[in-house]
Amino acid sequence: MRFIILLYLLIGLTAFFTAKAQVEHPTIQLDSLISEINTATDSALVDIYNEISWGYRNIETDSTIHYAQLALKLSRELNYLNGINHSLNYLGIAYRNRSNYSKALELFFEALKSSEYSKDLQEISYTLINIGNIYIFQTNYHGAIDYFQRALENAKMIENKNIMAYCYLNIGRSLVGLNKLESAEENYKKAQALRTDMNDLEGLVISNVDMAELYIKQQLPDKALQLLQTNLSNVMKLNHTSTLSLSYINMAQCYEMKHELVLAKDYVEKSMEINRAYGLKNNEAQALQLLSKILEQSENFDMALSYFKKYVATKDSIFNEENTRKIESLHAIYQSEKSEVETKYLREQSRLNQVIIKRQQAIIILSVVACLLFLTVAIVAFWSSNERKKLNAQIEMQKEKAFKHNNDLIDINNEKNNLIRILSHDLRAPINNIKGLTQIHQMEHTEFNEADNQSLELIKSESDRILSMISKILNVEALQLESKKDPFERVNLIKVLENTLASFNKTAQNKDIQLVSNFQIHELFVLGDQVHLYQIFENLISNAIKFSPPHTTVALDLNIVGHSVQVSLKDEGPGLTKDDEKKIFKKFQTLSAKPTGNEVSTGLGLSIVKKYVKQMKGKVWYETTLGKGTTFIVQFTLA
């Protein structure tokens, strides 16, 4: 038994260092393409750059980005649409391999617009597959399948076996995520059959790795291990770093299932070396999670917990709040652009209707005149008939366009809803991890004093509150239902204000800004929605700190006026210009003032404040002096 283990280790180490040596040297084919750069010009040079970028996609991400950027720059100078479509997709794939999903999705949407403009059905299909892959990484498998099915329909229309193979492979991956293993295996086999028919070694190698993962899901480690070991030499031959990393992770899983923990640990550590060398964060997260599990089975609980924390941190770095906000903003901008197109179309249709009305009026006048002269009547009637046919044809054409455009808008809205579901799911996971780790930390350290425990309890309560906010804001169906019901309830406004101020103390201290408040009472109830109240004051306080210079004061005051309460927030920032005042409560508006600490501003905060205050039948307004600061006043009805 020891001899067999040593033999496996020797084979694995030899394979790893051989692969590493191969990865460090570009293939002969890439060398040949690079040598052609000096002799090629214009669109031919763009095609060479893109082909080199594609060749590096699974070998070296930096080279992929470098050559794709060269191709994109030259394509735009030449207005070469095919080159633009390819380079945008290749850049997106590179950033996806780096787990920068927001940047990748931005590039894929730009590629989709470009390929739709050029009506390139092949490039539209490839881009749909790339967007679907982002959905897989976000674990929205139903949304991913929709994209792959659309791409598959296009591929069948143009009889492109390569695209069909990609679609079957990715549909299989999505079905594995949905635990529909038999259907997944059918799709994998269809992909392998097409790759075999095309004599595509690279496609077969990637399909084999996915098939091995399926065998692991089916609790068939020996079958998976045999396929992975047979496939390994071809992975090294192709210099695929990401595929090699996944192969080692899958082999480690097989050995872990067979309770051969020494070999499992060895292979997962090989994967981690590759992940760290080439920035493969998603693979690194999988490897860290598996290593934590292996160490736990080896009863090395301290190390297992340490690696599990690293796994959580790595996963959070991929799906952090900033990336999620970028993805949400990207979809909002995309939807806004589509709405502008729709508005433009409606204006054009209105103009056409006016033309039709004027022409019809002309026909009536000519008909009256034609009554006087029979010959004139005959001529005018003939002319009018022809014009009417043309107008009817135009109307029918506009109806068809309107129908198609309406379906496109429905698809866009469904995509937006799918993304919101993704965000709702993936934001909850890291926040639950924060709460769980806080509880573990609290249980493991009994020496904490009362102040420390209060801080930890505040972290847990804030986590619960954020989860509640996510459920309200990011769930589309909930937002739609919420707009139809009365959201009023009794809420202690003083508690909301105190908790919100406490959550911003650290941020204010970091900028040397003093938060001042003076509440003479501990309870004051208003009619409203508690989550929305928190968001109103979080946005107002966040803006005040963001745009105030250091060594200034942000003051929060409260006054009762009749049956209402007014909360005022005064800062010593730059104030508002006349131009700022025209757009202050509108979405995605950038004001003249800039954040004093290089903070990020999405242009959504004040529009959210206006919306929620209006929903609760309150009022919000401001008083400003340019160069001296701004005061925002919010008024609610007392309960």
Secondary structure by P-SEA (a helix, b strand, c coil): caaaaaaaaaaaaaaaaaaaaaaacccaaaaaaaaacccccaaaaaaaaaaaaaaaccccaaaaaaaaaaaaaaaaaaccaaaaaaaaaaaaaaaaaacaaaaaaaaaaaaaaaaaaaccaaaaaaaaaaaaaaaaaacaaaaaaaaaaaaaaaaaaaccaaaaaaaaaaaaaaaaaacaaaaaaaaaaaaaaaaaaaccaaaaaaaaaaaaaaaaaaccaaaaaaaaaaaaaaaaaaccaaaaaaaaaaaaaaaaaacaaaaaaaaaaaaaaaaaaccaaaaaaaaaaaaaaaaaaacaaaaaaaaaaaaaaaaaaaccaaaaaaaaaaaaaaaaaaaaaaaaaaaaaaaaaaaaaaaaaaaaaaaaaacccaaaaaaaaaaaaaaaaaaaaaaaaaaaaaaaaaaaaaaaaaaaaaaaaaaaaaaaaaaaaaaaaaaaaaaacccccaaaaaaaaaaaaaaaaaaaaaaccccaaaaaaaaacccccccaaaaaaaaaaaaaaaaaaaacbbbbbbbcccbbbbbccaaaaaaaaaaaaaaaaaaccccbbbbbbbbbcccbbbbbbbbcccccccccccccccccccccccccccccccccaaaaaaaaaaaaccccccccccccbbbbbbbbbcc
